[in-house]
Amino acid sequence: MHDTTHATHHKRALPRITGLPGVAPLHVGQPAADAIAHDRDRVTLVVPARNEARNLPWVLQQIPAGIDEILLIDGDSTDATSQIARHYLPAAKVIPQSAPGKGSALRTGFRHATGDVIVTIDADGSMSPQEIPHYLHFLSNGYDFVKGSRFVGGGGSLDISRTRSLGNHALMRLVSRLYGYRLTDLCYGFCAFRRCFLDDLDLRSTGFEIEAEMTVRALLAGLRIAEVPSLELPRRSGRSNLNALRDGRRVLRTVLSERGGVRPLRPEEER
């Protein structure tokens, strides 16, 4: 039976955190402002990106002060993604991902991260970096794994289709039955966690299903999980690489296999 102090066990929605500080210009390594202080854990932001040159300027300029390390993981882009990142944020490290897929990109970033805390965010402008202090707030108040949710009070989506929404709802009911834990959002890549738990998560996914794998592995590891409200914005430019049916099936297999103890083979060691 799970600890009832977990944030996602409460039936009432989490309150929206108010009083979020304004966005200050980013200087990597600069001390965090008091409003987002979190015992000065070092924070690494991992941003997977594939052909996101048109979206990156907005994303990079929205990052709040207090982020110590920014890793842009370039998924073999054929546009100017890497050059744009270096132009708008010279202190960011641009790292080529080791294999195709979002899961491979995130795991590449996790291997290179040096911060005490890792935050993940998409590069398409659908997630506002200004929400990052919400996640750090919960990590500094006793939680181990903090995930954004579009379906708790204060959250929402300006982009999700009815098919994706119904799919998420069905997956959440399945997770509740299999894992005995109430969550509201599974396939959303805005999250933060302590790097010391990477070995416990033991991530192996290569595609979009990594978001589900991270959550269910955190459940199985007994981590204290909080969901915080997040507003999903429309992609600013271009088309998503997500295929709702194909990737939905991969997410379903991940949820079922993790509970059944049948894990995918570990990918070959990546560069």
C-alpha angles and dihedrals in degrees: 000000000000125000106269090217089076110117095230094057093072113097094211117079120262111259118249111256108240134196095052109178122244119263114268126196110276122247109175110233094020114138113262119258114256090251092065099029112141105178087288098281106169111250126214118194114206115200117183111203136178118176093339099135093127094050102040099077091062093044096047094046091052095057109117125229118270100059108126101191133021120195118189108195108206114210098207092287119196093201130062096282095129095043092049091051092051092046098050097035112020092178092061117102114231111208125181111233116245100230139002121286139055092266091056090048093052094045089050089054093047091054091053097042117111100179125107088233127041122205122189126202136164122250098221097084094251092117123053114228087207087077092064093096089063090062095044090050092061093044089054090051102058107286125122103196124029122188132185120240130198091194106058124086110291093022129098147145132244091185113039118114123225090248093054092045092052090046092053091049092052092048091050091054089051092050090050091053097043100039102025092232129119115227130160105204131033110163102055121109102207106105145128132208143160113273091223088074096060092100090052091051091049092188119205107161121118102191141044090298089080089088090061091042092054092052099046092042088053089052093050091047091055095240118165104251130198128186117210127192116262132179114222110213126202115271104267097221140354131016130298121249089219118113107198097207100038095042092040089059090050091051091050092051089050094052092048098042095048092054091045092052093241104128125186116255114272110260117247113275107282127218 
